[in-house]
């Protein structure tokens, strides 16, 4: 474990699962394929993970790659570009800090700034202070989506964002469909998500409406068992229900014609990796309108109650929607392929950053200030309750 000059230094907690883990792993593999020297430092977030959460075994596979190494924590790590992954990891002072000397350091925003109800999720200034005091650099904020950029710009000019978005990427060769989609009126509609209420509609009626089984509509879901749907009083007895990771995600998505994704009103999806995966696999996506800043014209946005009528429109216009899925797939390949990382890496190295609010949030500064005060009041109350 020697500390040389790392081309890319990755700092994160190894207990992540889901989208954050996938994004970090894809970055590391892409950097390694570029021939970069990749250093990894695993920190210990405080107050974010549950006590039973364990390091994900995927990190062992990543560290077995040639050119990818753990850094020596006893000396300063020198890097061209340092990536601090996920703001919540650094909201409290972490265990196992490391002194870093980087030409450029960025915080990758795997987390939005506001909940769906408008409440602030994390104080970015505390995150910056902790990174500065425990690691050394003054990092800029690298949004992972249009939605994240819009939200974090609400703190400008006090936050400095990179002009380059650090988008989620995919090894697109692993996301190649083998089944033709939308070939007739019989549609397979579904989604995959862990059984976390934030990832699903708040009401059982909306959950059922977003996945409307019928004579020409087969529902296929993965990630939550029958008991989860029963807790919403949703009858999923005639659905094809698979447990979490029962099938590889690509194989599961290849069986779908339509991907229908709606979440809690309190949830904000920082990116929506599951949606991009569905687009890559050729599924037509029907989404919560909150995802429009990220996926734009490449999806259909509506309320859960409107999904049934959208499916009717798809059946009546199969050619139109097949063309739309091909356009969405092409967009994802062009925008999110790991082949884009090399150019983005060099853009980030030379990125001058921005503190402008232009083309960003419409949230007035006084509203942001009110939410900031509310966040710290709630946080103080939680600390007092934990101490009592």
Secondary structure, 3 states (H helix, E strand, C coil): CCCCEEEEEEEECCCCCHHHHHHHHHHHHHHHHCCCCEEEEECECCCCCCCCCCCCCHHHHHHCCCCEEECCCCCCEEEEEEEEECHHHHCCCCECCCCEEEEEEEEEECCCCECCCCCECCCHHHHHHHHHHHCCCCCEEEECCHHHHHHHHHHCCCCCECCCCCCCCECHHHCCCCCCCCCCCCEEEEEECCCCHHHCCCCHHHHHHHCCCECCEEEEEECCCHHHHHCCCCCCCCCEEECCCCCCHHHHHHCCCEEEECCCCCCCCCCCHHHHHHHHCCCEEEECHHHHHHHHHHCEECCHHHHHHHHHHHHHCHHHHHHHHHHHHHHHHHHHEHHHHHHHHHHHHCCCCECCCCCCCCCCHHHHHHHHHHHHHHHHHHHHHHHC
